[in-house]
Amino acid sequence: MSVTTEKIDFKGWPNSYRMTNGEVELVVTGDIGPRIIRYAFAGGRNVFKEYPDQIGKSGESTWQNRGGHRLWVAPEAPPDSPITYAADNFPVKIKLKAGTIEATPPLEREAGLQKQIVLKMAASGSGVEVLHRITNRNAWTIELAAWGVTVLSPGGVGITRLPPRGTHPEMLAPTNPLVIWAFTDLSDKRWQFTQKYILLRQDSKIATPQKIGSFTGDAGAADPPRAGRKPATSRALEFAPERQDRQMDGRGAGSRVDAPGFITPVARAGLARPPSATAGGPRTWRLAIPPRPRSRRRDRARSAGTAPDPDPNHSSCPR
């Protein structure tokens, strides 16, 4: 099926754009942001968080969370700085191409930075390529990273995949650092450490933040387990609290896992040299359909030859 794009009114934002291939859909705002405010199976439940009191509004003088996916600048600066928490509450220029949406907000004059998000949806399946661009319009060099932040609806597990494991004494050199913050508590029951992964489970009943950093190199990120409709990226994920932590990874960490509310692809630093140098790169999202829960009665019927073969396209996820 081909990819189609239409202009819609999304909950009070009349200049929003819905892109779909018939299997999945996303919505990009043109009145603010840009924000990718919706990503879901077609007609299904939004996997992105929406803050109802902020949806459909615009023109605020300060930065608003709103939910969805956004493009930020790293390293994270304090909220009163124009670098990270720049207000994005104004109209966005939307350019439509075949299977692509290009969203360009106004120049952030205080920071001298021009952001852009380009979306390209696969003709079939759930794949969406998300390209982040930050262009330096200043007359001087800036060290920064394009930081894509995705606010997910509650529930799920954040996973960071560790570099390939080895054996002793065949591999004596360290493979990656782990970075912790002053508030990191490794005895927190939300953590799970395995041979190949670090997992952090989201729990809405626990408000205290957790964070750990890890340099994963090309190890990338793993799909969240047993949780359909959780977007995966081609790189590491972070799982962050509903209030933004005021710091970015350092000390050699290239990915981050936080709790209890967001998942974001972690930024990679680079130099944006003048004039008009651009930093950024693509990410890939996918939605997973979890396996159908097993039923002892169905298994007995299947063994007896009285049950139909399972439908490989069946999804047991609520929509």
Secondary structure, DSSP 8 states (H G I E B T S, - for coil): ---EEEEEEETTEEEEEEEE-SSEEEEEESSSTT-EEEEEETTS--SB-B-TTTTT----SS----BEEEEEEES---TTSTTTS----S--EEEEETTEEEEE---BTTTTEEEEEEEEE-SSSS-EEEEEEEEE-SSS-EEEEEEEEEEB-S--EEEEE------TTT--S----EEE-TT--TT-TTEEE-SSEEEEE--TT--S-EEEEE--TT--B---TT-TT----SS-EEEE-SS--S----TT--EEEEESSEEEE--EEEEE-TTTEEE--EEEE----------HHHHHHHHTT-S----TT------
